[in-house]
Amino acid sequence: MKNYRRFARIGIATKGAVFLLMGIMALITASQLTYALKSGDDVLKWISRLSFGWFLLLLMSIGLAGYIFSRFYLTFNRGDYDGDDGKPTFRRVAYFINGIGYCLLFFTCLKLLFGMPDKDGNSGWKIMLLQSIWGKIIVFIISIGLAVSALNEWWISFSTMMNKMTHKENLTDRQYKYLLLLGRTGRFSRGIVFGVFAYILGRSAIYNMENLPKGADAAFAFMQVEYGAIIMGLTSTGVLFYGLFLILSSKYRNIPIR
C-alpha cells in the first residue's frame, strides 16, 4: 500500500501543477500584461507546444492517473481523512464525480501525447444534445453540482478537515501554519471559481446555450468584466496558492490508503 500512497501523492502534486499554471496565467491576464487565460485543457495544450512537451505530458499523464486512482479508491474504501470508517454517501459521490472530471483531463492529456485529432466542439451529436431540452437539463445539473462543490470548498477552507489532510509530524509549527494558510486561501479561491462557473453555466442553460462556457477560464473572464482586474487578480492569486499548496503538501499529505 506504500507504493499506492506514493502514486497518489504524485497525482496530488500533478493536480497542483495544473492549478499553479492556471493561476499564474490568470494573474498575468489580470495584470493586463497579455491575455493568457487558460482552462485545464488549454494548460495541457500549452505544455504540448513546449520543447520536450511530450515528456512533460507523459509525466502529467502518470500524475493524473495517480490522482484519479486516489479519488476512486476513496469512493469505495471505508476510511477517510478524518479516520472515520462511516464515510457518508455524499462524500463518496463527491470523490467519484471528482475522479470522473479528472478522467476527462487525463483523456485530453493522452490525446495530445499520442497526437490524436482534436474534434472538440465539432461533433454533431454534441450539438444536437446541447440544443435539446435534455442538454439544458444536463448543463443545469452540472451547474448545481459546481455550486455544491463551491460550498464544500468554502466549508473545508474554514473547517478542521484541512488539518486532517496534512501530517504535521515532519513539519515545524511555522511550516505547518503557513502551509495550512496557503491551503485555506487556495480552497476558498477555488470555491469562488466554482461558484462563478456554476452561475455562468446555469445562466447559459436558462437563456443561451450557444455561448456555453467550456472551462474555468470563463469564470476568470467573467470576474474581470463584472468586478474588475483587482478581484480577478486576488482570485487568481488564491488559485495559484492552491496549486502551490498541493505541490508542497503532497509529501506530507494524509493518504487514507491502507
Secondary structure, DSSP 4 states (H G I P E B T S, - for coil): -HHHHHHHHHHHHHHHHHHHHHHHHHHHHHTTS------HHHHHHHHHTSTTHHHHHHHHHHHHHHHHHHHHHHHHSS--TT--S---HHHHHHHHHHHHHHHHHHHHHHHHHTT----TT--HHHHHHHHSHHHHHHHHHHHHHHHHHHHHHHHHHHSTHHHHTB--TTS-HHHHHHHHHHHHHHHHHHHHHHHHHHHHHHHHHHT-GGG---STHHHHHHHHHHH-HHHHHHHHHHHHHHHHHHHHHGGGB-----
